[in-house]
Amino acid sequence: MPEDSNQLRVRLVTPERILFEHDANAVELPSKSGYFEVLYGHAPLMAELGAGDVRIHTGAGIESTSPDTTLYNVSWGFVEVLGDRVTILANDALKPEEIDVPRAQQQLDRGNKLWSEAGESEDAYTNALRVISEAEAKIAAAAEKH
């Protein structure tokens, strides 16, 4: 890729498949501490992904509703950012239309039950929060497709 193109090479993979491998103008990512955006020339970093939406902007506009924006819901993983490249290694990633909303609602109910039964265990609360966050992100991404 020519260095003056100002395009990022973005690759999104899960253990099962490669979902995206193209050039993009920008990528929005959910980290454990909140969302961040990567543009060409970004400082190198490695971050842990949280549950949420990866938005890959391939066209001129970077609005989230732009037809040149590709959306994937991810649940945990890692991202490596280099100046001209973003590699997203997700535990699981789905397009909004692939999300099974009733199943995500069951996951949310299970997470809420785990939360109410956690008692004094910090690990149990952490696990319940992970399950709830993942389910809420799936439900929100599926609702956004409409």
C-alpha positions as CSV (number, residue, x, y, z in Angstrom):
1,M,0.0,0.0,0.0
2,P,1.4,3.4,-0.9
3,E,2.4,5.4,2.2
4,D,0.7,8.6,1.0
5,S,-2.8,6.9,0.7
6,N,-3.8,7.8,4.3
7,Q,-5.7,4.5,4.4
8,L,-5.6,2.0,7.2
9,R,-5.4,-1.7,6.4
10,V,-8.1,-3.2,8.7
11,R,-8.4,-6.9,9.5
12,L,-11.1,-8.3,11.8
13,V,-10.8,-12.0,12.6
14,T,-12.3,-14.5,15.0
15,P,-11.1,-18.0,15.7
16,E,-13.7,-19.2,13.1
17,R,-13.4,-16.7,10.2
18,I,-12.0,-13.6,8.7
19,L,-14.9,-11.0,8.7
20,F,-13.2,-8.0,7.2
21,E,-9.9,-7.4,5.4
22,H,-9.9,-4.1,3.5
23,D,-8.7,-0.5,3.5
24,A,-10.6,2.1,5.6
25,N,-10.4,5.7,6.6
26,A,-11.2,5.2,10.3
27,V,-12.1,2.5,12.8
28,E,-14.1,3.0,16.1
29,L,-13.4,0.3,18.7
30,P,-14.8,-0.7,22.1
31,S,-12.0,-1.0,24.6
32,K,-12.4,-2.1,28.2
33,S,-12.2,1.5,29.2
34,G,-14.4,3.0,26.5
35,Y,-14.6,3.6,22.8
36,F,-11.7,5.1,20.8
37,E,-11.1,5.9,17.2
38,V,-8.1,5.0,15.0
39,L,-7.1,7.1,12.0
40,Y,-4.1,6.7,9.7
41,G,-0.9,7.5,11.5
42,H,-2.2,6.6,15.0
43,A,0.4,5.8,17.6
44,P,1.1,2.1,18.0
45,L,-0.9,0.5,20.8
46,M,-2.3,-2.8,22.0
47,A,-5.7,-2.8,23.8
48,E,-8.1,-5.3,25.2
49,L,-11.5,-5.1,23.5
50,G,-14.7,-4.8,25.5
51,A,-18.2,-5.9,24.3
52,G,-19.6,-3.4,21.8
53,D,-19.6,-2.3,18.2
54,V,-16.6,-2.0,15.8
55,R,-17.4,0.6,13.1
56,I,-15.2,0.5,10.1
57,H,-15.5,3.7,7.9
58,T,-14.5,3.0,4.3
59,G,-16.0,6.0,2.5
60,A,-15.6,9.8,2.8
61,G,-18.1,10.2,5.6
62,I,-17.5,8.9,9.0
63,E,-21.0,9.2,10.4
64,S,-22.3,6.0,12.0
65,T,-25.3,5.9,9.6
66,S,-23.2,6.3,6.5
67,P,-23.6,3.5,3.9
68,D,-19.8,3.4,3.8
69,T,-19.7,2.3,7.5
70,T,-19.5,-1.4,8.3
71,L,-20.7,-2.5,11.7
72,Y,-19.7,-5.6,13.7
73,N,-20.7,-6.5,17.2
74,V,-17.7,-8.0,19.1
75,S,-17.4,-9.7,22.4
76,W,-14.0,-9.3,23.9
77,G,-10.6,-9.8,22.3
78,F,-7.6,-7.6,21.4
79,V,-6.7,-5.0,18.9
80,E,-3.2,-4.1,17.6
81,V,-2.8,-0.6,16.1
82,L,0.1,0.4,14.0
83,G,0.4,3.6,11.9
84,D,-1.1,2.1,8.8
85,R,-2.7,-1.1,10.1
86,V,-5.4,-2.3,12.6
87,T,-5.7,-5.9,13.5
88,I,-8.7,-6.9,15.5
89,L,-8.7,-10.3,17.1
90,A,-12.2,-10.9,18.5
91,N,-13.4,-13.8,20.6
92,D,-16.7,-13.4,18.7
93,A,-18.0,-11.0,16.0
94,L,-21.3,-10.7,14.3
95,K,-23.0,-8.4,11.8
96,P,-26.1,-6.9,13.3
97,E,-28.4,-9.1,11.1
98,E,-26.6,-12.2,12.4
99,I,-27.6,-11.5,16.0
100,D,-30.2,-13.8,17.5
101,V,-32.1,-11.2,19.7
102,P,-34.2,-13.8,21.7
103,R,-30.9,-15.6,22.6
104,A,-29.3,-12.3,23.5
105,Q,-32.3,-11.5,25.8
106,Q,-31.9,-14.9,27.4
107,Q,-28.2,-14.1,28.0
108,L,-29.2,-10.8,29.6
109,D,-31.7,-12.5,31.8
110,R,-29.0,-15.0,32.8
111,G,-26.5,-12.2,33.6
112,N,-29.0,-10.4,35.7
113,K,-29.7,-13.7,37.6
114,L,-25.9,-14.2,38.1
115,W,-25.7,-10.6,39.4
116,S,-28.5,-11.1,41.9
117,E,-26.9,-14.4,43.1
118,A,-23.3,-13.1,43.3
119,G,-23.4,-12.5,47.1
120,E,-20.0,-11.4,48.4
121,S,-18.0,-12.8,45.5
122,E,-16.2,-10.1,43.4
123,D,-15.4,-12.7,40.7
124,A,-19.1,-13.6,40.5
125,Y,-20.0,-9.9,40.0
126,T,-17.3,-9.5,37.4
127,N,-18.5,-12.5,35.5
128,A,-22.2,-11.3,35.7
129,L,-21.2,-7.8,34.4
130,R,-19.3,-9.4,31.5
131,V,-22.4,-11.5,30.5
132,I,-24.7,-8.4,30.9
133,S,-22.4,-6.1,28.9
134,E,-22.1,-8.6,26.1
135,A,-25.9,-9.2,25.9
136,E,-26.7,-5.5,26.0
137,A,-24.2,-4.7,23.3
138,K,-25.8,-7.4,21.1
139,I,-29.3,-6.2,21.7
140,A,-28.3,-2.6,20.9
141,A,-26.5,-3.6,17.7
142,A,-29.4,-5.6,16.5
143,A,-31.8,-2.7,17.2
144,E,-29.6,-0.4,15.2
145,K,-30.0,-2.4,12.0
146,H,-33.7,-1.3,11.8
